[in-house]
């Protein structure tokens, strides 16, 4: 009955501790480097998403470089970014399917949201928001 009020957490030996908000699992505490949010259910992250997250965090720079290059080739994204500084990687979001996205903000516009979803390991779009 009181499960609703209890803080749900999950510990992964490679990725560390996560807390759940609805069906998303976020790193517990302060993230020193790049973080990863993992979709799942109320009990734990989805197995496919957890496997993908582990792989991403082994070589995060490769995915970040690929996502940045994709953003820089997108004319609409470059108009959105113009005058607001450089891309800052905020981390990754991994979905139940195992697909993922790289999330960015900007040095002069921290509330900007630039999301690059990947499909089968390849950047597949740019989503822009504030």
N, C-alpha and C positions, 0 to 999 in steps of 0.2 A: 504494500500500500504506500509506503513512504519512499519507494524507489524513485519517484518523481523528483523528490527534493535532494536525493543523494547525488554527489558528484561522481559521475562515471569516469573511470580511468582505465587505461590499457598500457602495459609495459611491453616494449619490443626490445630485444637484446641489442639490435643494431641501431634502431632509430630513437630509442628512449621512451619517455613517458608521454602519453597523450590523454587529453580530457575531451569528453564528448559534449557537443552542443547539437541537439536534435539528432541528425544522422551523420554529422561531420566530426571527425576526430582531429583536434588541433594540438600542436606541441604544448606540453605543460611548461609553465615558467617562461623565462626569457630565452629567445632563440638568438644565439650568438652569431650564427652565420645564416645560411639559407634554410628556411623551414619548409615543411611539407604538411598540407592538410589532406586527410584521407577520408573518403566517403565510406560509409558502412551502414550498420544498423545501431540500435541502442546498446548492444552488448559488446561489439568490437568492430574494428575496421573490416571491410570486405577482403577476403583472402587475395583475390586478383589485384586489388588496389594496393594492398600491403606489399605484395611481391614487386609490383611496379615501383612503389615508393622506395623500396630498398635499392633497386637498380638505379633509379634516378639519383639517389643520394651517394652512390658510389662514384659517379662522374657527373656532378651537377653542372660544371662549367661547360661541358660539351653541349648540353641542351640549352643553356642560357645563351651561348654564342649563336647557336642555330636560330633561336627565337628572335634575338636582337637583329640578326641579318634579315630575317623574314619581315620584321616590322619596318626596317629601313628601306625595304623594297616596296612598301605599301604607301601609295601617294596620300591616301586619306589619313593614315596614321601619322605621316610626317607633317601634314597640315595641323593635326590635333596637337602634336608635340611641339611645334615651332615656337620658340621663345621661352620654353619652360624647362630648359636644361636637358640633362642626360637621362637615359633609362636607368632605373634602379630596380634590380630584381628583388621582389618581395618573397619569392618562393614558388612552390609548386602546389597544384591541386590535383589530386588523383581520384578518379571516379571508380565506381563499382566495377565497371567494364574493364578496368585496367588502362583506359585512355587517360591522358593527363593534359594539363595546361601549365604554361609558365606565366607567372603574374608579375607585372611591372608597375611601378609608379614613376614619377619624375623628380629630379633633384629640386626643382623650383615649384613643383605642384604635387605634394605628397599624396593628395586625395585622388589624383588621376588614377584611372584603372586601365591598364593595357594588358589584355589577356591574349595569349597565343595558344590556342588548342592544338594538340598534336593528334593525328590519326595514323595509326600503324607506324609510329615513330617519325612522322613527317609533319612539319607545321602545315595547318590546314585553314588558317584564317586569323584575323585580328579583330578583337572586340574592344571597343573604346567606351569609357564611361567616366563619370565624375561622382 
